[in-house]
Amino acid sequence: MPPPPSALRITRPTPTTISFTVSTRAPLETISARVLHYLSLALRVVIASAILFLLWTKWELLYPSVEGGGVPKWLVSSWPGKIATLMAKGVMTRYLVPLAGGVLWLCARRGYTEESLLVLRGLGIQTTSSSSTYLSTNSTRFIPTTSIQDIFIHEAFKMFEVRFYLAIVVEGEQDVVVVFPSLLPSLTILEEVWRGARSCLYEPKT
C-alpha cells in the first residue's frame, strides 16, 4: 500500500531551532484555503452541538426533569427546539444513540495526520504525532542531545514493499525511535530532514 500523500513544511523560529512538519493536510497558504479550513471546523462544532441538543431533548422526553430544570422553555419553543423535539419523538432510542455517537465521532475526527520533528541545538529533539481526534492530546517525546547516539535513514519491509524511515538511536534503549512513524514519508523528504536535523542539532565546528 503506497504511503499517503504528504508535504513537508520547514520553519526556523530561531537560528538554533528548526522544525520539520510532515502533514497530509493541504497547506493553508492561501486565504481561500484558510477560510475553507475554519468554515469546516465551525461546521463540525455546529453539527456536534445540534446532535448533543437532540440527545438532551430525547433524554428530557424519556426522563422529564423537575420544574425549573431540563431544556429551557425558550429553547424548546424555538424552531431548532421544535425540530429537535420532532426528531427525538420520531426516532427510537436504540437507533438514535448509536447514530448520534457515530456523527459525533466523525465531527471529532481530525481527518488528517501531522507529525513533526523539532530540533533544538545543544538541547535535543522533540517528536510529535497528532492524535486521531480533536478531543485527545498529541503524542510527544523529548530526547536530550546527550542521549542521542545517531540519526540515520534505514529501509525495512512493510507488507510487500520496501519503505524508508528516519530513526534515532537513543542511549540505553534497544529499539530505535522512528520519526514520522505513521506517515513514513518519501526518501526525498527524509533526506532533507536528516541533513537539516544533523546540521542544527550539534554545535558547528570552528
PAGUMI-995234 format. One record per residue: residue in three letters; y negated, z negated, x negated of N, C-alpha, C, CB in turn. Coordinates in steps of 0.02 Angstrom, whole numbers, always signed. Last residue first. Glycine has a CB too. Layout:
BEGIN
[r ALA; [Y; Z; X]; [Y; Z; X]; [Y; Z; X]; [Y; Z; X]],
...
END
This chain:
BEGIN
[r THR; [-1244; -736; -1722]; [-1302; -712; -1760]; [-1283; -698; -1832]; [-1358; -764; -1757]],
[r LYS; [-1157; -707; -1573]; [-1154; -725; -1644]; [-1214; -695; -1680]; [-1088; -701; -1676]],
[r PRO; [-1196; -774; -1412]; [-1193; -718; -1459]; [-1196; -741; -1531]; [-1252; -670; -1445]],
[r GLU; [-1086; -885; -1330]; [-1150; -877; -1364]; [-1145; -818; -1412]; [-1170; -941; -1401]],
[r TYR; [-987; -822; -1193]; [-994; -853; -1259]; [-1062; -838; -1290]; [-938; -829; -1305]],
[r LEU; [-1009; -756; -1071]; [-980; -823; -1073]; [-994; -858; -1139]; [-905; -819; -1062]],
[r CYS; [-1055; -626; -1083]; [-1101; -677; -1058]; [-1075; -748; -1070]; [-1113; -667; -983]],
[r SER; [-950; -550; -1130]; [-1014; -548; -1166]; [-1062; -603; -1145]; [-1047; -480; -1156]],
[r ARG; [-852; -577; -1034]; [-842; -598; -1103]; [-908; -599; -1142]; [-792; -552; -1138]],
[r ALA; [-909; -518; -919]; [-893; -589; -920]; [-886; -615; -992]; [-828; -603; -881]],
[r GLY; [-923; -382; -952]; [-982; -422; -936]; [-969; -497; -941]; [-1007; -406; -868]],
[r ARG; [-788; -344; -971]; [-837; -337; -1025]; [-898; -381; -1013]; [-859; -263; -1032]],
[r TRP; [-735; -376; -843]; [-707; -405; -904]; [-758; -402; -961]; [-643; -369; -925]],
[r VAL; [-808; -293; -757]; [-813; -366; -751]; [-789; -400; -815]; [-772; -391; -690]],
[r GLU; [-765; -168; -803]; [-836; -185; -804]; [-847; -260; -800]; [-873; -150; -747]],
[r GLU; [-628; -177; -778]; [-652; -168; -846]; [-726; -186; -853]; [-640; -96; -869]],
[r LEU; [-626; -188; -638]; [-601; -243; -680]; [-626; -238; -751]; [-525; -244; -679]],
[r ILE; [-674; -63; -599]; [-712; -123; -583]; [-691; -180; -628]; [-703; -142; -509]],
[r THR; [-568; +17; -649]; [-637; +29; -670]; [-681; -32; -658]; [-666; +90; -633]],
[r LEU; [-457; -27; -579]; [-461; -41; -650]; [-532; -31; -676]; [-413; +4; -689]],
[r SER; [-504; -97; -417]; [-482; -44; -462]; [-491; -64; -535]; [-519; +21; -447]],
[r PRO; [-461; -265; -358]; [-499; -203; -361]; [-473; -155; -414]; [-572; -218; -373]],
[r LEU; [-392; -371; -276]; [-363; -334; -333]; [-397; -266; -340]; [-286; -325; -324]],
[r LEU; [-414; -451; -163]; [-436; -381; -163]; [-402; -340; -217]; [-511; -378; -171]],
[r SER; [-360; -577; -192]; [-346; -544; -127]; [-361; -470; -129]; [-387; -577; -72]],
[r PRO; [-402; -615; -321]; [-331; -610; -305]; [-315; -574; -240]; [-302; -678; -301]],
[r PHE; [-515; -616; -415]; [-511; -569; -359]; [-438; -560; -335]; [-541; -500; -378]],
[r VAL; [-420; -675; -552]; [-486; -663; -523]; [-481; -608; -470]; [-538; -645; -578]],
[r VAL; [-294; -791; -575]; [-309; -721; -559]; [-377; -717; -525]; [-253; -690; -513]],
[r VAL; [-253; -894; -702]; [-295; -891; -642]; [-315; -818; -631]; [-359; -937; -650]],
[r VAL; [-81; -914; -754]; [-149; -890; -764]; [-187; -893; -698]; [-150; -818; -794]],
[r ASP; [+23; -1058; -771]; [+4; -996; -736]; [-68; -978; -751]; [+16; -1002; -660]],
[r GLN; [+21; -1175; -847]; [+72; -1125; -859]; [+53; -1057; -829]; [+139; -1147; -830]],
[r GLU; [-115; -1255; -926]; [-85; -1229; -865]; [-36; -1174; -880]; [-141; -1204; -817]],
[r GLY; [-175; -1290; -1045]; [-136; -1340; -1011]; [-104; -1318; -946]; [-178; -1399; -998]],
[r GLU; [-312; -1181; -1028]; [-275; -1227; -1071]; [-239; -1280; -1030]; [-323; -1260; -1122]],
[r VAL; [-296; -1031; -943]; [-326; -1097; -944]; [-282; -1144; -985]; [-335; -1124; -872]],
[r VAL; [-337; -866; -943]; [-288; -913; -970]; [-322; -980; -978]; [-258; -887; -1039]],
[r ILE; [-371; -762; -810]; [-400; -811; -855]; [-345; -859; -878]; [-459; -851; -821]],
[r ALA; [-363; -588; -769]; [-334; -655; -772]; [-370; -697; -823]; [-259; -651; -788]],
[r LEU; [-367; -453; -661]; [-405; -489; -712]; [-381; -562; -710]; [-482; -484; -700]],
[r TYR; [-245; -325; -635]; [-280; -385; -614]; [-314; -417; -675]; [-232; -435; -580]],
[r PHE; [-172; -176; -566]; [-204; -211; -621]; [-241; -272; -594]; [-253; -164; -658]],
[r ARG; [-14; -128; -504]; [-82; -150; -490]; [-109; -187; -551]; [-84; -195; -427]],
[r VAL; [+104; -9; -460]; [+76; -48; -515]; [+3; -64; -499]; [+82; -9; -582]],
[r GLU; [+214; -20; -317]; [+160; +10; -356]; [+136; -37; -410]; [+102; +30; -311]],
[r PHE; [+292; -75; -220]; [+319; -19; -258]; [+265; +16; -299]; [+352; +31; -211]],
[r MET; [+244; -237; -229]; [+284; -193; -187]; [+312; -137; -231]; [+241; -164; -128]],
[r LYS; [+171; -235; -378]; [+162; -264; -312]; [+192; -215; -262]; [+86; -277; -296]],
[r PHE; [+185; -267; -549]; [+211; -230; -492]; [+198; -270; -428]; [+287; -217; -500]],
[r ALA; [+42; -274; -657]; [+101; -303; -626]; [+123; -259; -568]; [+88; -376; -603]],
[r GLU; [-64; -288; -800]; [-36; -250; -745]; [+28; -283; -720]; [-22; -177; -766]],
[r HIS; [-219; -365; -852]; [-147; -354; -857]; [-125; -313; -797]; [-108; -421; -861]],
[r ILE; [-354; -412; -948]; [-332; -370; -892]; [-258; -355; -903]; [-374; -304; -887]],
[r PHE; [-413; -578; -991]; [-383; -513; -1005]; [-366; -476; -940]; [-321; -521; -1048]],
[r ILE; [-475; -710; -1079]; [-485; -671; -1018]; [-459; -601; -1032]; [-561; -670; -996]],
[r ASP; [-425; -870; -1145]; [-432; -798; -1150]; [-445; -769; -1080]; [-368; -766; -1181]],
[r GLN; [-447; -1007; -1132]; [-418; -981; -1194]; [-426; -906; -1201]; [-345; -999; -1197]],
[r ILE; [-551; -1124; -1067]; [-535; -1053; -1063]; [-509; -1029; -1131]; [-597; -1011; -1041]],
[r SER; [-597; -1251; -1082]; [-528; -1243; -1058]; [-505; -1171; -1055]; [-521; -1274; -989]],
[r THR; [-728; -1242; -1120]; [-682; -1273; -1167]; [-609; -1265; -1146]; [-698; -1347; -1174]],
[r THR; [-790; -1192; -1005]; [-780; -1148; -1063]; [-728; -1176; -1111]; [-845; -1136; -1099]],
[r PRO; [-712; -1246; -851]; [-759; -1253; -907]; [-740; -1208; -966]; [-761; -1326; -930]],
[r ILE; [-700; -1174; -698]; [-661; -1182; -759]; [-710; -1188; -817]; [-611; -1122; -770]],
[r PHE; [-699; -1207; -526]; [-738; -1202; -587]; [-694; -1217; -647]; [-799; -1251; -585]],
[r ARG; [-668; -1129; -370]; [-641; -1166; -428]; [-686; -1154; -488]; [-568; -1145; -444]],
[r THR; [-661; -1117; -193]; [-699; -1114; -255]; [-665; -1155; -310]; [-770; -1139; -244]],
[r SER; [-652; -1042; -40]; [-611; -1072; -92]; [-645; -1062; -160]; [-538; -1042; -92]],
[r ASN; [-766; -1080; +94]; [-739; -1037; +43]; [-697; -1076; -8]; [-795; -999; +7]],
[r THR; [-724; -1158; +252]; [-762; -1152; +191]; [-727; -1105; +141]; [-772; -1221; +159]],
[r SER; [-723; -1096; +422]; [-692; -1130; +365]; [-732; -1115; +302]; [-618; -1107; +356]],
[r LEU; [-787; -1019; +514]; [-783; -1090; +528]; [-753; -1129; +470]; [-742; -1102; +590]],
[r TYR; [-778; -886; +492]; [-843; -916; +478]; [-841; -992; +486]; [-895; -887; +525]],
[r THR; [-620; -847; +410]; [-663; -858; +468]; [-729; -889; +447]; [-627; -902; +520]],
[r SER; [-562; -834; +286]; [-548; -782; +336]; [-592; -788; +398]; [-475; -784; +356]],
[r SER; [-674; -865; +148]; [-625; -885; +197]; [-616; -830; +249]; [-645; -952; +231]],
[r SER; [-692; -791; -14]; [-716; -804; +53]; [-659; -824; +99]; [-754; -744; +81]],
[r SER; [-676; -866; -170]; [-645; -820; -122]; [-668; -839; -52]; [-567; -821; -127]],
[r THR; [-737; -884; -333]; [-746; -899; -262]; [-713; -845; -220]; [-821; -905; -244]],
[r THR; [-744; -961; -492]; [-716; -910; -449]; [-722; -932; -376]; [-641; -896; -467]],
[r GLN; [-844; -990; -630]; [-829; -1012; -562]; [-803; -953; -521]; [-891; -1044; -528]],
[r ILE; [-840; -1040; -799]; [-831; -987; -750]; [-814; -1017; -682]; [-777; -936; -771]],
[r GLY; [-954; -1118; -916]; [-889; -1100; -889]; [-893; -1044; -838]; [-856; -1159; -858]],
[r LEU; [-1055; -1147; -1017]; [-1031; -1196; -968]; [-962; -1179; -941]; [-1080; -1201; -910]],
[r GLY; [-1094; -1043; -1099]; [-1087; -1109; -1128]; [-1061; -1162; -1081]; [-1152; -1130; -1154]],
[r ARG; [-1154; -953; -962]; [-1145; -955; -1035]; [-1145; -1027; -1061]; [-1200; -915; -1069]],
[r LEU; [-1066; -934; -823]; [-1121; -974; -848]; [-1111; -983; -923]; [-1126; -1043; -811]],
[r VAL; [-1018; -820; -702]; [-1011; -838; -773]; [-1074; -873; -796]; [-996; -775; -817]],
[r LEU; [-929; -803; -557]; [-993; -824; -584]; [-983; -850; -655]; [-1026; -880; -539]],
[r LEU; [-854; -692; -456]; [-844; -725; -520]; [-914; -739; -548]; [-802; -681; -570]],
[r SER; [-793; -676; -287]; [-844; -672; -339]; [-823; -710; -401]; [-911; -698; -313]],
[r GLU; [-749; -586; -140]; [-730; -630; -195]; [-779; -621; -252]; [-657; -616; -219]],
[r GLU; [-727; -557; +29]; [-775; -556; -26]; [-754; -608; -78]; [-847; -571; +0]],
[r THR; [-676; -462; +167]; [-657; -507; +113]; [-707; -500; +56]; [-585; -492; +88]],
[r TYR; [-712; -460; +344]; [-714; -431; +277]; [-694; -484; +226]; [-785; -402; +261]],
[r GLY; [-698; -532; +459]; [-695; -459; +463]; [-700; -424; +396]; [-749; -435; +507]],
[r ARG; [-703; -667; +501]; [-755; -639; +459]; [-755; -563; +460]; [-746; -664; +388]],
[r ARG; [-682; -734; +663]; [-652; -698; +606]; [-707; -662; +567]; [-599; -647; +631]],
[r ALA; [-741; -781; +776]; [-747; -822; +715]; [-721; -787; +653]; [-711; -887; +724]],
[r CYS; [-706; -686; +869]; [-777; -698; +856]; [-787; -737; +791]; [-809; -737; +914]],
[r LEU; [-568; -698; +870]; [-598; -635; +847]; [-672; -644; +831]; [-590; -581; +901]],
[r TRP; [-558; -827; +924]; [-533; -814; +856]; [-563; -750; +828]; [-456; -810; +855]],
[r LEU; [-609; -804; +1051]; [-645; -849; +1006]; [-623; -839; +933]; [-634; -922; +1026]],
[r VAL; [-508; -721; +1100]; [-576; -695; +1093]; [-617; -738; +1045]; [-611; -690; +1162]],
[r GLY; [-399; -811; +1101]; [-397; -750; +1061]; [-466; -721; +1049]; [-353; -699; +1095]],
[r GLY; [-444; -908; +1192]; [-430; -926; +1122]; [-429; -866; +1077]; [-365; -964; +1117]],
[r ALA; [-448; -833; +1308]; [-510; -859; +1280]; [-501; -878; +1207]; [-535; -919; +1321]],
[r LEU; [-310; -810; +1323]; [-356; -754; +1316]; [-422; -776; +1285]; [-369; -721; +1384]],
[r PRO; [-259; -941; +1337]; [-241; -901; +1278]; [-287; -841; +1267]; [-170; -876; +1285]],
[r VAL; [-336; -978; +1459]; [-340; -1016; +1396]; [-318; -973; +1335]; [-296; -1078; +1400]],
[r LEU; [-303; -886; +1561]; [-372; -893; +1537]; [-374; -925; +1468]; [-413; -934; +1585]],
[r TYR; [-170; -900; +1595]; [-193; -837; +1565]; [-261; -844; +1532]; [-196; -782; +1618]],
[r ARG; [-161; -1027; +1644]; [-110; -1005; +1596]; [-129; -939; +1562]; [-43; -998; +1631]],
[r THR; [-262; -1032; +1741]; [-271; -1067; +1677]; [-222; -1042; +1624]; [-262; -1142; +1686]],
[r MET; [-303; -877; +1821]; [-262; -937; +1815]; [-269; -966; +1745]; [-188; -922; +1830]],
[r VAL; [-456; -821; +1883]; [-406; -815; +1829]; [-369; -881; +1823]; [-439; -796; +1761]],
[r GLY; [-549; -848; +1982]; [-504; -791; +1990]; [-449; -786; +1939]; [-543; -729; +1989]],
[r LYS; [-626; -955; +1943]; [-586; -962; +2004]; [-533; -907; +2009]; [-630; -960; +2065]],
[r ALA; [-687; -902; +1831]; [-646; -962; +1824]; [-601; -972; +1884]; [-690; -1024; +1814]],
[r MET; [-759; -797; +1887]; [-705; -783; +1840]; [-659; -842; +1833]; [-734; -763; +1772]],
[r LEU; [-850; -870; +1967]; [-805; -820; +1997]; [-746; -805; +1951]; [-843; -756; +2012]],
[r THR; [-915; -945; +1867]; [-877; -979; +1920]; [-828; -931; +1954]; [-925; -1007; +1972]],
[r ALA; [-976; -846; +1791]; [-925; -888; +1760]; [-883; -924; +1812]; [-958; -940; +1714]],
[r ILE; [-1065; -796; +1886]; [-1013; -752; +1859]; [-957; -793; +1828]; [-1042; -704; +1807]],
[r LYS; [-1145; -910; +1904]; [-1108; -882; +1961]; [-1051; -837; +1937]; [-1155; -844; +2008]],
[r GLY; [-1200; -925; +1776]; [-1157; -977; +1803]; [-1116; -952; +1862]; [-1199; -1035; +1825]],
[r PRO; [-1277; -809; +1763]; [-1219; -819; +1718]; [-1171; -872; +1745]; [-1243; -839; +1649]],
[r TRP; [-1368; -835; +1871]; [-1320; -779; +1876]; [-1264; -784; +1824]; [-1357; -713; +1869]],
[r SER; [-1374; -1012; +1915]; [-1399; -952; +1882]; [-1347; -897; +1885]; [-1418; -967; +1808]],
[r SER; [-1308; -1123; +1963]; [-1341; -1079; +2011]; [-1370; -1015; +1980]; [-1396; -1117; +2046]],
[r VAL; [-1265; -1185; +1847]; [-1215; -1160; +1893]; [-1246; -1109; +1941]; [-1183; -1217; +1933]],
[r LEU; [-1386; -1224; +1793]; [-1346; -1175; +1756]; [-1293; -1144; +1802]; [-1313; -1208; +1695]],
[r TRP; [-1430; -1317; +1883]; [-1472; -1258; +1872]; [-1434; -1203; +1835]; [-1535; -1276; +1832]],
[r LYS; [-1331; -1415; +1871]; [-1336; -1375; +1932]; [-1377; -1312; +1922]; [-1367; -1417; +1989]],
[r PRO; [-1234; -1428; +1720]; [-1296; -1438; +1757]; [-1301; -1391; +1817]; [-1357; -1428; +1710]],
[r VAL; [-1065; -1479; +1720]; [-1111; -1423; +1711]; [-1175; -1435; +1751]; [-1078; -1356; +1732]],
[r GLY; [-1048; -1659; +1697]; [-1024; -1591; +1705]; [-1077; -1539; +1693]; [-996; -1582; +1773]],
[r GLY; [-1136; -1787; +1790]; [-1103; -1760; +1732]; [-1082; -1688; +1745]; [-1042; -1801; +1714]],
[r GLY; [-1189; -1827; +1909]; [-1232; -1831; +1850]; [-1201; -1803; +1788]; [-1251; -1902; +1838]],
[r GLU; [-1041; -1890; +1976]; [-1109; -1867; +1989]; [-1153; -1878; +1927]; [-1138; -1903; +2050]],
[r VAL; [-898; -1846; +1875]; [-934; -1890; +1920]; [-1005; -1864; +1927]; [-933; -1964; +1895]],
[r SER; [-820; -1683; +1870]; [-850; -1742; +1839]; [-884; -1784; +1892]; [-900; -1723; +1784]],
[r PRO; [-665; -1611; +1919]; [-737; -1620; +1931]; [-762; -1686; +1901]; [-752; -1619; +2006]],
[r TYR; [-555; -1523; +1854]; [-566; -1595; +1850]; [-641; -1609; +1858]; [-540; -1624; +1781]],
[r LEU; [-562; -1388; +1889]; [-498; -1423; +1892]; [-507; -1498; +1894]; [-455; -1404; +1832]],
[r LEU; [-695; -1356; +1873]; [-663; -1340; +1937]; [-597; -1378; +1944]; [-650; -1265; +1942]],
[r GLU; [-718; -1397; +1743]; [-753; -1432; +1796]; [-723; -1417; +1865]; [-827; -1413; +1796]],
[r TRP; [-639; -1303; +1676]; [-622; -1374; +1672]; [-655; -1413; +1728]; [-644; -1402; +1604]],
[r LYS; [-712; -1187; +1704]; [-643; -1194; +1728]; [-621; -1266; +1728]; [-595; -1152; +1685]],
[r THR; [-829; -1215; +1633]; [-831; -1207; +1705]; [-762; -1215; +1736]; [-860; -1138; +1724]],
[r TRP; [-778; -1215; +1503]; [-809; -1276; +1530]; [-811; -1273; +1606]; [-881; -1285; +1502]],
[r LEU; [-740; -1082; +1492]; [-689; -1135; +1488]; [-716; -1201; +1516]; [-666; -1145; +1416]],
[r LEU; [-868; -1023; +1501]; [-816; -1008; +1550]; [-761; -1061; +1551]; [-785; -939; +1536]],
[r PHE; [-927; -1074; +1386]; [-955; -1092; +1451]; [-905; -1078; +1507]; [-1020; -1053; +1464]],
[r LEU; [-848; -1011; +1290]; [-847; -1084; +1295]; [-875; -1108; +1362]; [-888; -1114; +1237]],
[r ILE; [-885; -878; +1317]; [-815; -899; +1325]; [-811; -975; +1332]; [-772; -875; +1266]],
[r ALA; [-1021; -881; +1285]; [-1000; -864; +1353]; [-929; -886; +1366]; [-1007; -788; +1364]],
[r SER; [-1015; -910; +1148]; [-1047; -958; +1194]; [-1027; -945; +1266]; [-1123; -953; +1187]],
[r ALA; [-952; -794; +1102]; [-919; -858; +1094]; [-948; -910; +1141]; [-923; -882; +1021]],
[r ILE; [-1053; -699; +1133]; [-986; -694; +1164]; [-950; -761; +1160]; [-945; -639; +1131]],
[r VAL; [-1158; -746; +1051]; [-1167; -741; +1124]; [-1099; -739; +1159]; [-1207; -678; +1142]],
[r VAL; [-1102; -736; +923]; [-1124; -801; +948]; [-1130; -800; +1024]; [-1191; -821; +916]],
[r ARG; [-1081; -598; +915]; [-1024; -643; +911]; [-1042; -712; +940]; [-1001; -651; +838]],
[r LEU; [-1212; -553; +920]; [-1167; -536; +975]; [-1106; -581; +975]; [-1146; -463; +970]],
[r ALA; [-1259; -599; +797]; [-1288; -626; +858]; [-1243; -613; +918]; [-1357; -597; +871]],
[r LEU; [-1181; -518; +713]; [-1173; -591; +711]; [-1201; -624; +774]; [-1209; -620; +649]],
[r SER; [-1232; -394; +749]; [-1161; -408; +761]; [-1147; -483; +758]; [-1118; -372; +709]],
[r LEU; [-1363; -409; +704]; [-1350; -399; +776]; [-1278; -414; +792]; [-1368; -328; +797]],
[r TYR; [-1343; -417; +568]; [-1367; -476; +602]; [-1359; -470; +678]; [-1439; -490; +584]],
[r HIS; [-1297; -283; +545]; [-1258; -342; +525]; [-1278; -404; +564]; [-1266; -354; +450]],
[r LEU; [-1402; -204; +591]; [-1336; -200; +624]; [-1294; -260; +608]; [-1300; -136; +604]],
[r VAL; [-1500; -242; +497]; [-1510; -254; +569]; [-1444; -253; +606]; [-1558; -201; +598]],
[r ARG; [-1442; -197; +378]; [-1454; -268; +388]; [-1463; -285; +461]; [-1515; -291; +348]],
[r ALA; [-1441; -59; +402]; [-1378; -94; +389]; [-1386; -169; +400]; [-1353; -80; +318]],
[r SER; [-1579; -34; +414]; [-1535; -22; +472]; [-1468; -58; +463]; [-1522; +53; +482]],
[r ILE; [-1624; -61; +285]; [-1647; -103; +341]; [-1600; -95; +401]; [-1719; -85; +360]],
[r THR; [-1496; -56; +157]; [-1547; -26; +199]; [-1566; -73; +256]; [-1523; +42; +227]],
[r GLU; [-1399; -134; +97]; [-1455; -110; +56]; [-1512; -81; +98]; [-1431; -59; +6]],
[r LEU; [-1275; -208; +109]; [-1332; -215; +154]; [-1396; -196; +117]; [-1337; -288; +182]],
[r PRO; [-1121; -120; +86]; [-1182; -150; +57]; [-1239; -151; +108]; [-1203; -111; -5]],
[r ALA; [-982; -166; +187]; [-1029; -114; +166]; [-1093; -146; +140]; [-1046; -66; +225]],
[r ARG; [-856; -272; +124]; [-911; -261; +171]; [-958; -207; +143]; [-950; -327; +184]],
[r THR; [-769; -301; +28]; [-751; -244; +70]; [-804; -230; +122]; [-684; -257; +105]],
[r SER; [-827; -346; -136]; [-826; -355; -63]; [-804; -292; -28]; [-894; -377; -38]],
[r VAL; [-856; -438; -278]; [-818; -382; -251]; [-808; -394; -177]; [-749; -373; -288]],
[r THR; [-978; -488; -389]; [-953; -496; -320]; [-919; -431; -298]; [-1010; -514; -272]],
[r PHE; [-1025; -576; -527]; [-990; -516; -506]; [-960; -528; -437]; [-934; -495; -558]],
[r SER; [-1164; -640; -609]; [-1120; -646; -551]; [-1091; -578; -533]; [-1157; -676; -490]],
[r ILE; [-1222; -728; -750]; [-1207; -664; -719]; [-1155; -674; -664]; [-1181; -612; -772]],
[r THR; [-1337; -808; -856]; [-1293; -812; -797]; [-1283; -742; -768]; [-1323; -859; -743]],
[r THR; [-1437; -806; -947]; [-1372; -834; -968]; [-1323; -840; -911]; [-1383; -902; -1000]],
[r PRO; [-1549; -756; -883]; [-1522; -719; -940]; [-1454; -743; -963]; [-1570; -723; -997]],
[r THR; [-1512; -776; -706]; [-1546; -796; -767]; [-1516; -756; -825]; [-1539; -873; -780]],
[r PRO; [-1451; -696; -607]; [-1503; -744; -588]; [-1545; -767; -648]; [-1472; -804; -554]],
[r ARG; [-1397; -546; -597]; [-1412; -589; -654]; [-1468; -637; -635]; [-1431; -547; -717]],
[r THR; [-1262; -464; -511]; [-1329; -495; -511]; [-1336; -540; -572]; [-1342; -535; -445]],
[r ILE; [-1169; -332; -449]; [-1183; -373; -507]; [-1255; -399; -503]; [-1172; -334; -573]],
[r ARG; [-1040; -284; -344]; [-1111; -299; -347]; [-1123; -348; -404]; [-1137; -328; -279]],
[r LEU; [-921; -163; -303]; [-941; -215; -350]; [-1017; -222; -349]; [-917; -199; -421]],
[r ALA; [-820; -135; -159]; [-877; -117; -201]; [-896; -177; -243]; [-937; -94; -158]],
[r SER; [-666; -69; -94]; [-711; -124; -111]; [-766; -99; -158]; [-673; -183; -142]],
[r PRO; [-535; -28; +12]; [-595; -4; -23]; [-645; -61; -33]; [-628; +53; +17]],
[r PRO; [-381; -114; -24]; [-436; -98; +22]; [-497; -74; -16]; [-454; -160; +64]],
[r PRO; [-251; -28; -118]; [-298; -84; -109]; [-353; -65; -61]; [-327; -105; -175]],
[r PRO; [-107; +48; -37]; [-166; +51; -79]; [-213; -7; -66]; [-203; +117; -69]],
[r MET; [+60; +0; -43]; [+0; +0; +0]; [-62; +0; -44]; [+0; -62; +48]],
END
